Amino acid sequence: MPINLEQFAQQFDRECIQVCKVYDWTTHVVQLTQDITFTFPAGSLTGITVSQVNCSLTLLECTEDAPRRDIECVVGDQPVTLQVVTLSKTIQVVLEVVGTNAVGTQVTVLSNPALITTSEEVILCAPEGTTVCCNATQNTFNICRVGAFTQNGDTITATISVRICQSIVVTFEVILEVAARFCQPRPEIICEEECPVDVFPPQCPAVFPTMM
């Protein structure tokens, strides 16, 4: 449908807004395997026969830990100057132990959080002055698996495999002139309950009464 520019201009005013312009947006996967020693609250594993060990993870922090450097790339057929950004990630891992205690009751014990730190390079459009942020996407792609493990008192050393998909966004605050109008609060909704009115149950005319 064609836009009526004259009508559009009548409905909206020119406004200035301050927003974050997105310079780049991509995803990147952190994948690693590491042996970690987990500690548990004192005595929490005493007398427990372990039947299952699981782990969960949280991306706590993602920060730049080195100066950016320019790199010349060809994207499609176009040469472009991009930046190599070094991102340091801190990942929190918690071990969950499922087993039975001395009286045969199933119990679940959580370890104290353990931290993994890793650093990776990502190629982005991130010129000087922009801000790079990354967050873990919330989906089933993110996994934490436990391989071989050994128990020693209130500690368990386990081989942990981690995979996290990150959303990496490069932004810079800008002021834009846009055609817009100010929002107003909606009217209050008043919902009055009414007394129910008795009605006949729905009938089945295709079944009864039959046409003779």
C-alpha positions as a printed Julia matrix, in Angstrom:
212×3 Matrix{Float64}:
   0.0     0.0    0.0
   1.51    3.39  -0.98
   2.29    5.78   1.88
   0.47    9.13   1.86
   3.38   11.4    2.84
   1.16   14.4    3.45
  -1.06   12.45   5.85
   2.03   10.94   7.49
   3.48   14.41   8.12
   0.23   15.56   9.74
   0.12   12.63  12.16
   3.74   12.74  13.35
   6.18   15.4   14.56
   9.94   15.57  14.26
  11.49   14.34  17.5
  15.05   13.71  18.72
  15.77   10.46  20.55
  18.93    9.02  22.06
  19.38    5.33  21.26
  22.06    2.67  20.9
  22.96    2.15  17.26
  23.94   -1.45  16.52
  27.21   -1.58  14.55
  27.46   -5.37  14.53
  25.59   -8.37  15.92
  26.71  -11.97  15.69
  26.88  -15.2   17.64
  29.92  -17.1   18.84
  30.29  -20.48  20.52
  32.49  -21.14  23.55
  33.34  -24.82  23.75
  35.86  -26.35  26.13
  36.62  -29.41  28.25
  38.37  -29.03  31.59
  39.07  -30.99  34.77
  37.61  -29.13  37.75
  37.72  -29.9   41.47
  34.4   -29.06  43.13
  34.06  -28.57  46.88
  30.88  -29.39  48.78
  29.57  -28.21  52.17
  31.38  -30.05  54.96
  29.94  -33.52  55.53
  27.3   -33.21  52.8
  28.67  -36.21  50.86
  29.32  -38.41  53.9
  27.56  -41.76  53.63
  26.09  -41.01  50.18
  26.32  -43.59  47.38
  26.54  -41.5   44.21
  24.35  -42.68  41.32
  24.34  -39.64  39.04
  26.34  -36.44  38.56
  25.11  -33.46  36.52
  26.27  -29.88  36.08
  24.77  -26.49  35.26
  26.46  -23.34  34.02
  26.03  -19.57  33.94
  27.97  -17.01  31.9
  28.85  -14.53  34.64
  31.0   -12.01  32.83
  32.24  -11.16  29.35
  34.78   -8.33  29.06
  37.49   -7.09  26.71
  40.95   -7.89  28.03
  43.24   -6.62  25.23
  43.41   -3.68  22.79
  41.47   -4.11  19.56
  43.46   -4.45  16.36
  42.4    -3.75  12.81
  42.27   -6.5   10.23
  41.62   -6.27   6.5
  38.95   -8.68   5.29
  36.99   -9.33   2.11
  33.28   -9.77   2.81
  31.46  -10.83  -0.33
  33.39   -8.86  -2.95
  34.02   -5.82  -0.77
  37.26   -5.12   1.14
  36.48   -3.9    4.65
  38.45   -2.97   7.75
  37.22   -4.86  10.81
  38.49   -5.29  14.34
  39.79   -8.31  16.22
  38.31   -8.15  19.73
  39.62  -10.31  22.57
  36.88  -11.31  24.99
  37.51  -12.84  28.39
  34.64  -14.95  29.76
  34.0   -16.13  33.29
  31.71  -19.16  33.49
  30.23  -20.48  36.72
  29.67  -24.23  37.0
  27.75  -26.03  39.75
  27.89  -29.81  40.22
  24.73  -31.68  41.21
  25.17  -35.06  42.88
  22.25  -37.49  43.13
  22.55  -40.57  45.34
  21.21  -42.46  48.32
  22.13  -41.92  51.93
  22.73  -44.52  54.67
  19.0   -45.17  55.17
  18.3   -45.56  51.44
  16.7   -42.16  50.85
  17.47  -40.41  47.58
  19.19  -37.06  48.11
  20.54  -34.26  45.9
  23.6   -32.26  46.91
  24.88  -29.12  45.15
  28.54  -28.15  45.1
  29.95  -24.73  45.77
  30.24  -22.77  42.48
  33.46  -23.25  40.52
  34.72  -20.69  38.0
  36.19  -21.24  34.53
  37.94  -18.38  32.74
  38.64  -18.5   29.03
  39.68  -15.94  26.41
  38.85  -15.88  22.69
  39.18  -13.58  19.68
  36.18  -12.51  17.6
  36.22  -10.48  14.36
  33.68   -7.65  14.55
  32.8    -4.26  13.15
  33.91   -2.51  16.33
  35.57    0.84  15.57
  37.08    2.9   18.37
  34.43    4.28  20.72
  31.94    1.44  20.35
  30.97   -0.92  23.18
  31.09   -4.71  22.85
  28.68   -6.75  24.99
  28.03  -10.47  25.01
  25.42  -12.59  26.74
  24.6   -16.27  26.7
  21.56  -17.14  24.62
  18.92  -19.04  26.54
  18.25  -22.19  24.59
  18.88  -25.91  24.53
  22.12  -25.41  22.56
  23.93  -24.55  25.8
  25.15  -27.7   27.53
  27.19  -28.8   30.51
  28.2   -32.47  30.62
  30.1   -34.48  33.22
  32.59  -37.11  32.11
  34.76  -39.18  34.43
  34.81  -38.12  38.09
  36.45  -39.18  41.34
  35.35  -38.44  44.9
  37.66  -37.62  47.78
  35.78  -36.74  50.95
  33.9   -33.5   50.4
  35.42  -32.88  46.97
  34.75  -34.3   43.51
  37.13  -33.88  40.58
  35.24  -34.16  37.31
  35.87  -33.69  33.59
  33.44  -30.95  32.53
  32.47  -30.25  28.89
  30.9   -26.83  28.35
  29.24  -25.31  25.28
  27.7   -21.83  25.34
  26.22  -19.86  22.45
  26.8   -16.13  22.92
  25.02  -13.17  21.41
  27.67  -10.48  20.75
  26.49   -6.93  20.06
  28.53   -3.83  19.18
  26.77   -0.55  20.02
  27.29    3.22  20.18
  24.9     5.83  21.56
  23.58    8.23  18.92
  20.94   10.96  18.73
  18.46   10.53  15.88
  15.76   12.71  14.41
  12.65   10.66  13.77
   9.03   11.22  12.8
   7.05   10.23  15.86
   4.38   11.19  18.34
   4.38   10.95  22.12
   2.64    8.02  23.76
  -0.11    8.57  26.28
  -1.29    6.18  28.98
  -4.27    4.04  28.0
  -7.6     4.51  29.79
  -8.16    2.47  32.91
  -9.99   -0.79  32.27
 -13.09   -1.18  34.43
 -14.45   -4.7   34.37
 -17.88   -5.12  35.9
 -19.07   -8.6   36.7
 -22.58   -9.39  35.58
 -25.06  -11.89  37.01
 -25.15  -15.04  34.9
 -28.31  -15.64  32.88
 -29.65  -19.18  32.65
 -29.64  -20.49  29.08
 -30.6   -23.8   27.56
 -27.74  -26.23  26.91
 -26.67  -26.33  23.24
 -28.73  -28.73  21.15
 -27.76  -31.15  18.38
 -30.26  -30.48  15.57
 -28.37  -32.73  13.19
 -29.14  -35.65  15.49
 -32.47  -34.81  17.16
 -35.24  -34.22  16.45
 -35.11  -36.13  13.21
 -37.04  -35.02  10.18
 -39.73  -37.58   9.33
